[in-house]
């Protein structure tokens, strides 16, 4: 059974940093692209970032470029999201998801972790 | 940037058919998919590659994609289908979600 478990969310002040983690199990992690998707309270889904199997190809939504960094550790079956220079508008539930690059869809999602940016 | 537009809400009576549209420039040239999200839960993939259903998704969910519009159809809608639905496509190295549609089963 595929499982994705996020952690690392919490309350952070504007301008601060936070690192999210996602532990994967139930599939060959190193064979799949991975992603982060977020959802602000009461709002729709917004894709944040994708990372290729080897970690060398990454894509980001424009609003986080230069502030967020996606990375992975295939030995630990984990993907991460380093978030710097956080803003109030980054407040959201952050989901880890498995990305099917060939046909462009997310087939499995984690339960999400809440990030709140507030003073 | 690429945009996908959905109606904010759709209402349907139990047992009837609900159709949700997703509009985007030349969307028919891309792979469209759909997610269902119930309150307090994570999204669930219900349609991929325009019209394919993952294992475990009921047959009453179907999809199509042509021209500028992808459509999700729920046949014989049940109370459990009340949820938010999002379309999604990939454009210029960016995953784009639709604006979302709240389906209410009256």
Contacts between the chains, C-beta under 8 A, distances in Angstrom:
chain1	res1	chain2	res2	distance
A	35	B	95	7.2
A	37	B	43	7.9
A	37	B	95	7.8
A	44	B	86	6.5
A	44	B	97	6.1
A	44	B	98	7.7
A	44	B	99	6.0
A	44	B	100	4.3
A	45	B	35	7.4
A	45	B	37	7.7
A	45	B	43	6.5
A	45	B	86	5.4
A	45	B	88	7.8
A	45	B	97	4.4
A	45	B	100	7.3
A	46	B	97	6.6
A	47	B	94	7.0
A	47	B	95	3.7
A	47	B	96	7.1
A	47	B	97	6.6
A	50	B	95	7.0
A	59	B	93	4.9
A	59	B	94	6.9
A	61	B	94	6.7
A	62	B	1	7.4
A	95	B	42	6.1
A	95	B	43	7.4
A	99	B	95	7.7
A	100	B	48	7.6
A	103	B	31	5.1
A	103	B	48	6.3
A	103	B	49	5.2
A	104	B	30	7.4
A	104	B	31	4.9
A	104	B	33	7.4
A	104	B	88	7.9
A	104	B	89	6.8
A	104	B	90	3.6
A	104	B	95	7.1
A	105	B	31	7.0
A	105	B	33	4.1
A	105	B	45	6.3
A	105	B	48	4.6
A	105	B	49	7.6
A	105	B	88	6.6
A	106	B	35	7.6
A	106	B	43	7.5
A	106	B	45	6.5
A	106	B	88	7.5
A	106	B	95	7.8
A	107	B	45	5.4
A	107	B	48	7.3
A	107	B	54	6.9
A	108	B	45	7.9
A	109	B	42	4.3
A	109	B	43	5.5
A	109	B	44	7.3
A	110	B	42	6.7
A	111	B	42	5.7
A	112	B	42	6.0
